[in-house]
Amino acid sequence: MTGPFAAESIREFEGAPDTEHRGVMPAAIERIAGVVLAGGLSRRMGGGDKGLRELNGKPLILHVIERLSRQAAPLAISANGDASRFAAFGLPVIADATPDFAGPLAGVLAGMRWAAGAAPDVRVIVTAACDTPFFPADLVAQFLAAAGGAYPAIVLAMSEGQVHPVFGLWPIALAEDLDAALASGTRKVLHWTDRHPHFIAEFPQVRFGGKLADPFFNANTPEELAEAESLLADEETL
């Protein structure tokens, strides 16, 4: 895939190259595809696409794309509706794989399906929320460290004692199982991940000027968007 925000992120996994042996992350995995989840209804932001609201002079989602593009490739945006509203970002826009609004798991499945076709050598995807502009620059590296070579295994992010299920590392090998889970009515991320080997990667607070903040701070409301602006202003005063 080509696009203004695409970037290569080659990741080597330790373990046996024989992908038939479950339980070990295959050495053949060299790339991780990235999916920005932008399918939320944005009710608390007043409707519309919260990812298109501006933060520090550019769309909120662009902050996420730029940060994720340094860690994964290729990238896509998971969103429903008119894909043209994201055309400026030069990335594929993939709709949920389910007919109803089924939440983040539907976006994860859509990302798995897209990656399997767009980059057949990719065995895992990483997801990030479109409203979380400060997520760790070493997100993928820490996910891989938490997995410790296990495959297929899911890794989720945690900070300040809270799991962030939209930030995860997802083996494409679990796509059929996820499809079946969604078809049976599963909607909560942790209800599905609890059925599979999974790990947690914990992240510390980050500093903005004189303030400490959660790296997974998300701008769900106009007030939180203003707070994100304030955090960036504090950082720029250093």
N, C-alpha and C positions, 0 to 999 in steps of 0.2 A: 504494500500500500504506500502511496505517496501522499503527502499533504504537508501543510506548513508546520504542523506540530508533531510529525512522526519522528521517532528516534529509535535507533537500535539499542536493545538492552540484552546482551548475551549473558545468560546465566548457566553456569555449569553445575550439575548436580552430581554428588558423589553417589556411588552405588553401582550395581551390576547393570550392564547395558541390555540384558535380557528382559524385555518389557513383559514377558509372560509371567515372570515371578513377581506376584503382588507382594507388597510390603516393603519394597525398596524403590526409591525414586530413581528412574532410569537415567543413566549417564547421557543418553541421547537427547535429553531435553536441553535445548540451547536457548530457547526464547520463551518469553512470557508475554502473552497478549494482554492488553489492558482495556477495560470497559468502564466508561464513566456512566454511572446510573443516574439518569435524569428523567425518570418516569413518574415521579411523585406528583400529587395533585396540587401541591403548594397552597393549601387552604390557609395556613397561618401567615403566608406572605401576601394574601389577598387574591390568590389565583394567578393564572398565567404561569410562565416558566421562571421559577426563581433563579435558575442558572443563568438567565439572561439579564438579571438585575446587575447594575454596575457596582463594582468594588474597586476603589482606587483607580477609576478611569477605564476599567475594562470589565467585560462580563465575568461574573462569578465563576462560571464554568470554565472560562479560559485559564483562570488561575489553577484549576484542577487539571486541565489538559496539559498545561505546561509542566506542572510538577510530575504528573504521571508519565509524560513522554520521555522523561529522563530515566525512567525505571522499567519501561515495558514497550514492546512494539510487536505487531501493529496495534493501533488504538481504534476504538469505535465508541459511539455514543448510544446508549440504550434509552430510547424514548418512544412514546406513542404519538400518534397524530401526524401532522404535516411535517415531514422531515426537512423541508426547505428552510424552516426557521433556524436550523443549525448549519446551513450551507457555508457560512463564513468561516467555519472552523476546519473545513476540508477533510472531514472524517466521515466514514460510513455511519449511517443512523439506522439502528436495528430496532424493530418493534418487538414487544413481548411475544413470546411463543404461545401464549394462552389468549383466548378470546375475551376474557374479563380482566379487570384490573386486579392482578393477583399479587402485587407487591414486589419486593426486591428479588424473591426467588425466581419470578418470571423473567426478570432482567438478567439474572445470572444464567438461566437456561438459554435465553436468547444469545447471550454472549458466548456461551459454550458452542452453540450451533454455528454461530458466525465464525468463530475462531477455527473450528474444525474445517470449514470450507475455505476461509481466507488464508490460513497458514497451517497446512496439514502437519508441519513439523512441531507445532505448538501443542503441548500436552496439558498445560494449565493456564488459567486466566487469573488476573488480579482485578478486583473491582474497587472503585472509589466513588463516593457520593459527590454530586455536582455542587453541593452547597457547603463543602468542607475544604476551604482553600489552604489550610495550614497543615494538612496531614504530613506525616514524616517523610523527609527526603530519602530515608533509608527503609521505607515501608517494605518493599519487596525483599531486600537483603535480610531484614529481620524476620519476615515470614519464612524465608528459606531456612534460616538458622533455627527457627522454632520447629519446623517440620523435621529437621535432623535427618533428612534423607528418606523419610517414610513416604510411601506412595501406594495407592492414591489416598491422600489425607488432606483434609481441609485445615486451613489456618485462619483464625479470626483475630482482629485487633482488640486490644483492651487498653484503657487508660483510666486512671483515678478509680479503679475498681469496677468499671463499667465496660461490658463487651459492646463492640460496635460491629454488628453483623453485616452491615453493608460494605465494610472493608474486609475483604477476604481473599484467600488464595484457593482456587477451586479447580480440582482435577477434571478435565474434560471426560475422563473415563466414567465419571458419575452422572453423565448427562441423562442416560436412559432411566436411571433410578430417580433422578430429580423430576423428569418428565412424568413418571408414574406417580410420584408423590403429589405433584401439582394436580394431576388428573383425579386423585383420590381426595382432594380437598385440603392438603397441607398448604398453609400460607405463612406460618411463622418460621423464620429462618432457623432458630435454635431447635425447633421441633424436628427439622430435617437433619441438621448437622449432628444432633445427638445420636443419630442412628449410624454414624460413620466415624472412623478414626479421625480425630481432630485435635488441634493444638491451639494454644493461645499465645500471641506475641504481645507482650506488655510494653507500653511506651511511656516515657516520663513527660512531665510538663515541659513546655518550651517557653523561652523568655522573649518578650517584646519590650525592649527598653527596660523599664524598671518593673514590668509586670510579668507574672507567670500565668500561662494559659494552657488549657487542654489542647493538644495538637489536633484533636478531632472536634474542636469547636465548630459548630455548624450554624449557618445563618438561615434559620427557619422563619424569622419574623423581621419586619422592618427595623425593630429595635436591635435585634442581633446583628443585622447587617451594619447598622451604625456602630455597634460595638466592634465589629471586625475592622471597620475603617479606623476606629480609635486605636486598635492594636497595631495596625500598620503605621499609623502616625507616630506611635511611641517608638516603634522599631527604627523609623527614619530619623529620629532625633539623636540616635547614637552617633 
